[in-house]
């Protein structure tokens, strides 16, 4: 961060234990306000999944008692101000940003949206139409990668409040009424579930007014359900989603992880994960083996916590803190048999595409890391990179504030700074012990979105642990060194502890 920024972090309380996170930046020309409510989709009543998301969207995509949604948009446009909502499993966060010169004009709009939303019928109909379209169509059609991630969470957290997408399910969204939204707003968007965050150039008087106004939120003390940890699977449980016109096979695999950012051991896993497959980084082992050497797809990565919108964010965004966690492998779409046959006459006899091989290779890379650990050289290089890279997480005032608020969720003061200190003290032995302690591949959930033409053959191959040789065109194979082809032979028969494989029609998901 620039030296000109004066950083002050204050945690204060009012008479009703109002939580406030401050990030004073006197040299800044803007103000960012984040309102984090501890509710999230876990607070959705059974049968009304998606209600928290609907409520947050109606607040930010509707009007106030004084202004319509269109009037608000017209008013704030010249100020280059903006706002929005993000709902995750355990929190809902409203973010408002405005140039300091327009703070006083913008504030009544912020106040109106949060304290006196209009909840107009026409806004409700528009918001719910969009939400229904998302759960019925968009999630299945727009990105098989995001689709596979949502499906994995459905598998991992089946039977818990974490299972449903934050946007809900097809039938549950249909049943949400405007009265449901109004009641939900009053019961879970309360002053007792709120943490206020503010960053930038603002006065003490403004903060005092903000706290006093938000202190008029309802005083209800909702019993928000606690997050339930995912059940450990028996072996590897695979769910294949058969879809018409799927662009290859998109794979997301995961297994419960016993720790979160609240644990000091998390720093050790950060190093291991960065080495294995840092998001969107080409040096990771998974990327090097699957993408760089074999040109199987666009990239392959690993995760030790939920990474929101991985297809859109190059850096991990704040605002999605969770108490239930898992370790995951993301294998971006690999080719299916139909595609390989169409492209290469020499592969006309291929029965399945690259999904089984790529899953074997990814799991084997984790197994090798568990067995052999990182070398001291790799550890030092990865740690050095990570300590510099983490500083980019908080390049903007909004992200700085977001991470500070996440820190409070996890019982920390400043996650970025604290992790840097922990990383500085780590040894390669610490990392290798953490890998052995927390990572496993024998018990996993795997979701695969693939073309309908591939589903049956892929399911049979996984169930029977059938050899899955890598299918290269003659030109590509001729250019590969013997060491790569020898490794391919090992991977093609690498045994996965698959206990069950289920095929689900795409149209039957998220009902």
C-alpha positions, 0 to 999 in steps of 0.5 A: 500500500502507498505510504501516503495512505494512513491506515487506522483500524478501529473496532468500536461498539455502541450501546447495542454492541454495534460492530464497526470496522474503520479504514481511515485514508485521509488522502483518498478521494472516495468513501466506501461503505460496506454493510455485512449482515450475518445471515446469508443463504443459510437463513433461508426458510426451508422451501424458500431457498433463495429468499435472502438473495431475492431480498438483497437484490430487491433492496439494491435493484428497487427504489426507496420510499422517496425515489424509484429505482430509475430515479436513483440511477439517474441521480447517481450517474453524474457522481460516478457512484455505485452500489450493489449486494453480494449474498453468500452462504453466511453473509450478505454484503451491501457495498456503496462507493462514492467520490467524497465530494458527493457523499452528502448527496449520496448518503440519503439514497444509501439510507433509504435503500437500507432503512426504507426500501420501497419493495414495490410490486413492479420491482419485485416482479422484475427481480424474481423473473431474473432470479427464476431465469438464473436457476432455470436456465443461466446456471445450466447454459452460461458456463459449465465450469460454474455449473460444475462448482455449484453441483459439487457444493450440492454434493458436498453439503447435501442435507445441510443449509449450505446445499442450495445455491444462494439463488435457490432452486427452481421450485423454491424461487417460484414460491417466494412472495413479496410478503416473504421478502418483507418479513425476511428483511425485518427478521434477518436484516437487523441491527444485531446481525450487522457489521458496518465497514467504512473506508476512505476520507470521512469525518467522525461526525459522518460515521456517528450519523451512519451508526445512529441511522443504522441503529434504527434497523429492527432490533430482532435477534434472529436465530441464524442456523449454524453452518454444518460441516460436510459429511466425509464421503465413502470413497470417491463419489461421482455425479455426472451431469449429462447435458446436450451440447456440453463444451467438453467435460468440466470437472470440480472435485472436493473433500471436506477441509477441517480448517479455515483462515481462523487457523494458523495452519492455514498459512502452511496450506496456502503455500502448498496450494499455491505450489499445486495450483494457484488460481490462474497461475501457470507455474502450478503443478496441475497447470504444468502437467495438464495444460502446459505439457499436454495442452488438455485445456485452458487451466487447472487449479486447486483451492483451500476455500471457496473462490467466488466467480473464479471465471471472472476474478484473477485475484481472490475477492473478499466478502465470502467468509465461511465456517464450513470449508473444503479442498477442491480441484478445478479441471477446466473443460477437457475434450470429449470423445465426439470432439476428438473423433471429429478433429482427428481421423486417427482417434476414430476409435476413442470411447471416452475423452480426457475426463478420466485421464485428467482426473487421475492425473490431478489426484495423482499430483496431490497424492505425490505431494502428500507422499513426498512433500515440497522440496526446500527450493520449491517451498522458498520460491513459492513462499516468496511469491505468495508473500508478494502476491497477497499484497495485490489482494488489497490493492483497492480501498474496497478490497482492503475494507472487505478483507478487514471485515472478513478478518473479523468474521474469522476472529482475526484483526488483519488477515493479510498482515497476520498471514504475512507474519505466519508465512515469514516464520514457516518452514518446509517441514511445517508445510509438509506436515500440514499437507499430510494432516489436512489433504486426502484423495481417497474420500472425495466428491466429484461433479462432472458436467459433460455431453450426453454422448459421453456420460454412459461411457465415462461412468462405466470407465470410472466405476470399473477403473478401466485404463484411460490412455491419453488420446493425442493426435499423431502430430502432438504425440510425435513431439512429446518426450519419452518421459511424458509418454511414460508418465501417461502410461502410469496415469492411465491405470492410476487407481482412484477409490471410486465407490459410486457413480451416478448420472443425472440429467441436466434438466433435473438439477437444482429443482 
